[in-house]
Amino acid sequence: MLYSLQALRAFAAWVVVCHHFMQIFFDFHATGPVGQLLTDRGAVGVDIFFVISGLVIYLSTRDKPIEPSQFLLNRVLRIVPAYWFYTAMMAALLLGFSQSMPHQVFDWHHLLLSLLFIPAENPGGYGLYPTLNVGWTLNFEMFFYLLFGLAFMVRQRHHLLLVTVALLLVSEVLGRTVLSHFYNNGIIYEFLLGIGLGVIYRRGLIREGLFLPLALLGAASFAIYHLDASQRLLHWGLPSAMIVLAFIALEPYFKGNHVLKALGDCSYSVYLIHVLVLYAGWFASQRLHLNPYWVFALCVPSIALMSWFSYQWLERGVYRRLHAWLTAPRERSQGLALSRVKY
């Protein structure tokens, strides 16, 4: 485990939180340089997430005998329960208060598609967003997991080639014809950037240090600040990969920090929960005429605390119970088969 990546995951999640604060409370009409920065560049947290995801999936599966079904099961158990839970909460919120929420409309058919990770036009009419809007990134994640898992059916030396070809085929060919044009998006290649970082990390080509990684961070931040998302892979994806690379090189300065590890562990729940909390804060600020920044100051610890409980009980707890339940029949059958072997 790289503590530096845990810290970066936490940072990326909270940048997205701040970005959506500007959206929900101010409809992206920022005042001041910080608000404008979060409005225009806060979404880059997603790009950092995608690069980290490709890196972590590669490192966690390399040189391990993994069946495609087992890999996909582990990914589903890790992602789906929490996502379905908070999607259900968002659906309940829309059923009760959608008339008071800007651009939000509830539709049962759209909810079903959202739960199945199928991109569909949001009934609010603002794009291919699921019921829990932040779930659009999970549509990419789950599709990447599917392709990566299927690639285990070939020899490992051809694994990365097959994943690369599959992503190209999906985005450049099927994404223009058979599949939703949702997948015809350069952001999907950011997983490959992460895999590339994993390859050079395993070969020992990333040198730990301080000044060179800091210079790399500065260059990446400069690029993100001055470039928009019109060419997302080039303008934000490559700088995000540079940021991930720099953090890996800074690992000695993060190693052993259990606070940062905990923040990184909770980052997925932070990502899922924060929109619900921010909408609740927005309601309060509208009804009680509260200062949005004071409300946000209360939302931050609320998101942090709820995400910790969510990680401990919903993510880890449900994962362990479902994994034990689903793998128990296989373990029993294997034990029965071994008991029949004569020594």
Secondary structure, DSSP 8 states (H G I E B T S, - for coil): --HHHHHHHHHHHHHHHHHHHHHHHHTT---SHHHHHHHHHTTHHHHHHHHHHHHHHHHHHTT----HHHHHHHHHHHHHHHHHHHHHHHHHHHHHHGGGSTT----HHHHHHHHTT-----TTSSSS--SSGGGHHHHHHHHHHHHHHHGGGS-GGGHHHHHHHHHHIIIIIGGGTTS-GGG--GGGGHHHHHHHHHHHHHTT-----SHHHHHHHHHHHHHHHH--STTHIIIIIHHHHHHHHHHHHTGGGTTT-HHHHHHHHTHHHHHHHHHHHHHHHHHHHHHHT--HHHHHHHHHHHHHHHHHHIIIIIIIIHHHHHHHHHHHHHHHHHHHHHHT---
